[in-house]
Amino acid sequence: MLMGALAVFTLVAVMGLTMVCSVWRGNPVEAGFPILHGAASLLGSALVIFAALGGDTRLYVNIGMAVVIILLGVTMGVFAKKGKKPPKGIIIAHVGLAVACYAILGFFTFNPGVGVGLL
């Protein structure tokens, strides 16, 4: 389950980088692309939640971080819907937390016995 979540979040990361590169070049992001990015991240989050419900309590940190990351993403979407650019702090927080969450998930995926039973 974690390997599947990591694969989905790898795709989410590639989509995020694609959007950043598009904006960096001065090109608009296609309207459906952020929605697809968000939907894929919800799928990955669901996989992590199911793994946590199966008893992997290490993933609680990922779930908490994902809630914040998703809220920041929705906030950016609201700004975009209004035709405004989101504040850089929101973008940096979204990206930084997403990278950290991905790294933690990768660590837990490839080190299944580390930290088990600590909570």
Buried (B, 14 or more C-beta within 10 A) or exposed (E): BBEBBBEBBEBBBEBBEBBEEBEEEEEEBEEEBBEEBBEBBBBBBEBBBBBBEEEBEBBEBBBEBBEBBBEBBEBBBEBBEEEEEBEEEBBEBBBEBBEBBBEBBBEBBEEEEEBEEEE
